[in-house]
C-alpha cells in the first residue's frame, strides 16, 4: 500500500454473492477494470474470498469482495460457504447475483443480509446470453421483492447502473464518523503522547496514531507530540495546557499523574472504540473485570497478526494485569485476524484491540454477536483505564 492509499479498513466494503457460475468473478473484473478474479466455466472456480481495492467515481475508496458460490457442494464446498458467510460480517453493501430457476437460495441470503441491515442490490448477469431476460426479471422481482439490474459483465453493459445503485444504497452515515468526535475544534491544542518502545514499528507510527494526527491536522488543531519520558518537558514548553491529551493506553496511569487538571485525557485505543465499535457497550463491559475469578475465562481478540513481542500488550501485558487482579489461574484465550468464535458463551469477558485493521461493520458484527449471547465486551484501552482506576476520569 502506498502512503497515499486509503487503508482497507476505511473503504466501503462491497461483497458479491450468488450461486456458482452466476458471473460474480466476471462482474468484479468488470467493476474494477482488471483481471482481479479468476474466471472459467467450471463451477466453484472461486474457492476463497478475493478482495480488490479501487476508487469509484462519486463513491470514493471501495473494497470489492468476490465470494465462493453459496450453492457449493461436498465437504470442501461447505468450507467455502462458511468463508462466504464470514464475508457478510464485513459487508457494507451486497451485490447479489440471481440466476434462472428456483430463487429459494437467494431469498435465504437476502433474509440473512436484511437481518444484518446490509443493503442488497439484486443483479441478473449474462444478459448477452439470455433469450428471455424480461420473464426472468419479472420472476425475480415477484419472488425476491426487488427488481434486478440487468447487466452483462462480458459486454460491459449495465455497469453504470450498478454504480448508481451503490450510491443510492450507501448508508447515510458512512464515512461521517470521526475519530475525535466533536470535542476538538480549529485552534485547539492537542498533545499526543506516543512511547517509542519495542512495539513501535521502526521508522513509522502505528495506524491509529497516523489517522488521529491526520484528522487533527485536517481540523486545523495545534498538535504537539512527544514520548512518555519527555512529557514533563513538553508541557513546560507550552504556554498553556493542551485541551486534550491522547496517549498510548499502556502509559495511561503515568500520563494521568502528570497531566494538567484542565486537560482532557483519552487514548488512541479508546478513540478507536468509538470510531470502530460501541464505546458505551465497551464501558459497560469493562465492569465485568471486577467479577472475574480464577475460574473465569477471557477471550482476547487482535485484529492484526504479528510475531509475539517480549512486552506485547495483548499477549503479555494485558493478561498479566488481568491475572494480577483475578488470580493466576484465570484462563485467557487469544485469537488473531479473522479468527473469532461463533459461540462465545464459554467466556465471561471479551477484550478486543482497537481494530484499526477492520472496517466498522466487521467490529460491530462482533459486538452484536457478543451482545446477543449476553457476553460482556470491551477493548484494550477501556480495559486498561479500568484496571488503572481512571476509567471515570478519561474522555470518550
Beta strands, then each sheet from edge to edge (+ up, - down):
strand 1: 12-18
strand 2: 50-56
strand 3: 60-66
strand 4: 93-98
strand 5: 119-124
strand 6: 149-150
strand 7: 189-193
strand 8: 222-226
strand 9: 244-247
strand 10: 264-267
strand 11: 297-302
strand 12: 331-336
strand 13: 349-352
strand 14: 377-379
sheet 1: 2+ 3- 1- 4- 5- 6-
sheet 2: 8+ 7+ 9+ 10+
sheet 3: 12+ 11+ 13+ 14+
end
